[in-house]
Amino acid sequence: MAVPIIECVANCSEGSNPGTIQALADAVTIVKDASLLDQHVDVDHHRCVFTFAGLQDAVAKAAFELVKAAATLIDLNQHQGQHPRIGATDVLPFIPLDGATMSQCIDLAKRVGKRVGDELGIPVFLYEEASDQPYRKRLEDIRRGGLLGLASRMKSDPAWVPDFGPANLHPTAGAIVIGARHPLIAYNILLNTSDLSIAQAIAKTIRTSGGGLPSVKALGMELKTKGLAQVSMNLTNFRQTSLYVVFEAVKAEAGKRGVSIVSSELVGLIPQEAFDQAANYDLKWDSLASEHILESRLRRFQLD
């Protein structure tokens, strides 16, 4: 019987300070039986994403230590970035891998969430499979209106009392969203235009909420360091909508507006199956997509 392996994909609101980013990574790597599989840093999003996996207790400890380090090192009052966020550690999902169940991930989210609320004084909102509140299952609903919007709801609406922790934002770390979910693919496409409105229009057209592709969330963002605009996406079910289908949809919408695609990138890791779906197509990767396969990174961890 396989030993249950759980993945965590922690999104932290820091993308420019190498010392802080290293300290966050160290918070994970010092934990026995947890392995840092991938690290993605984006200056324009002002965000870093750490993908780590391991045994349940080890992942719980690594996740808490990472949140603790972020709360110490990141001050949201000084934070400016393109990506929506409500916390120093903005979102902390647990995903079942080999031998693990969603129920275990839900229990883990609640265990870590309680500890974060009790010990760090950060309000915790559960999401996706870990949430019992239908109106708080989607990440974008919790983030709606940003920090100020969330603070207002927490103050005025009893339905927005946090699942754990205080009923007010942490003075520097904000709040945190913790949950359990199925694997998703974070995927960005860079356009050869600096016109943010074009990226926003494409995102609105292709995302599920705008009547576009199923299981696609999308935003248009400005990358000031590159002088270009980007369509930033989450594919919540790659079997419904593959990387190739999304790429072609963005390409078609961009073409209508006289714009082409410069490159595309993965944030974090993807399942082998998702890579295989797109392997025969030119998606203008900015780096080798084969380096982002979850199963390959996981095998290295299990062999260590």
Secondary structure as GFF3:
##gff-version 3
##sequence-region A 1 304
A	DSSP	beta_strand	6	12	.	.	.	ID=ss1
A	DSSP	alpha_helix	18	29	.	.	.	ID=ss2
A	DSSP	beta_strand	34	42	.	.	.	ID=ss3
A	DSSP	beta_strand	47	54	.	.	.	ID=ss4
A	DSSP	alpha_helix	56	73	.	.	.	ID=ss5
A	DSSP	three_ten_helix	76	78	.	.	.	ID=ss6
A	DSSP	beta_strand	89	96	.	.	.	ID=ss7
A	DSSP	alpha_helix	102	120	.	.	.	ID=ss8
A	DSSP	beta_strand	124	128	.	.	.	ID=ss9
A	DSSP	three_ten_helix	134	136	.	.	.	ID=ss10
A	DSSP	alpha_helix	139	143	.	.	.	ID=ss11
A	DSSP	alpha_helix	146	156	.	.	.	ID=ss12
A	DSSP	three_ten_helix	158	160	.	.	.	ID=ss13
A	DSSP	beta_strand	176	180	.	.	.	ID=ss14
A	DSSP	beta_strand	185	191	.	.	.	ID=ss15
A	DSSP	alpha_helix	196	206	.	.	.	ID=ss16
A	DSSP	three_ten_helix	208	210	.	.	.	ID=ss17
A	DSSP	beta_strand	216	223	.	.	.	ID=ss18
A	DSSP	beta_strand	228	235	.	.	.	ID=ss19
A	DSSP	alpha_helix	243	256	.	.	.	ID=ss20
A	DSSP	beta_strand	261	267	.	.	.	ID=ss21
A	DSSP	alpha_helix	272	278	.	.	.	ID=ss22
A	DSSP	three_ten_helix	289	292	.	.	.	ID=ss23
A	DSSP	alpha_helix	294	303	.	.	.	ID=ss24
###
